[in-house]
């Protein structure tokens, strides 16, 4: 197996071979979890990718060194210079803090980073005349929906500062379109999961807050993981979420870029499998894949956690032709376990 950089850069003419037009794309937060998988896929398809990441959450080893520009999104002038130099056609914007629980403790940190950083980026795009952006939003904008699956026209009513910060950015995008002719696609999803099937990339959050890697860590270390509440109004009392493979998310972002560059109007799409799994179901999937018991304890509910969040992706499937390749929870866990066991 070659290095991450080697496998990402070949074949360089993949886009031409597949009949696609190579695009010049800036990816913010491209050294992070979802961002790096998207960069990997973009490069494999032959696109010219520029990565911006301040490495506060991302990892230098996730992206080719020559692609990475270590910048803060607050540095508007530097972003303008970079986008002009690279002649960027579009931006895929991942850079954000994402932990719901942390946002309930430190709301100001989330609004400063997620909202102010995004505003600086949009200002830079206007100055550099970059007209298209795909925004990594979240189904947390819907708060506690009364029915599932969630549709794009459900009320927007975030119940935590993380979700509210994403609502605010969607609002900014709504104004930048008619005023600056900056078109956008907001992709709303929950529970990105799994890893690159070849184990070149995976989840390396610190601290880790995502369920599947926490369960795998519990199996490896024997230290119990905490299940936050078992008294929700769900069949087994634990929260239900729509787990979507990170590579399927990456493909949705790439399709959205092509849609915008091809003349598509601003849109909002849910991204999900349409099937929800509870925390206990996910524990059982991990036990099946690893052949080991998951040590866990039941704790109190985590503030800001809705009982059930499952997204309908029918609109995305119909409009952009997207469909998940790795929709099965067991496959998602298998890929994550392969990455966690690689050492």
Secondary structure, 3 states (H helix, E strand, C coil): CCCHHHHHCCCCCHHHHHCCCCCEEEEECCCCHHHHHHHHHHHHCCCEEEEECCCCCCCHHHCCHHHEECCCCCCHHHHHHHHHHHCCCEEEECCCCCCHHHHHHCHHHHHHHHHHHHHHHHHHHHHHCCCEEEEECCHHHHCCCCCCCECCCCCCCCCCHHHHHHHHHHHHHHHHHHHHCCEEEEEEECCEECCCCCCCCCCCCCCCCCHHHHHHHHHHHCCCEEEECCCCCCCCCCCEECCEEHHHHHHHHHHHHHHHHCCCCCEEEEECCCCCEEHHHHHHHHHHHHCCCCCEEEECCCCCCCCEECECCHHHHHHHCCCCCCCCHHHHHHHHHHHHCCC
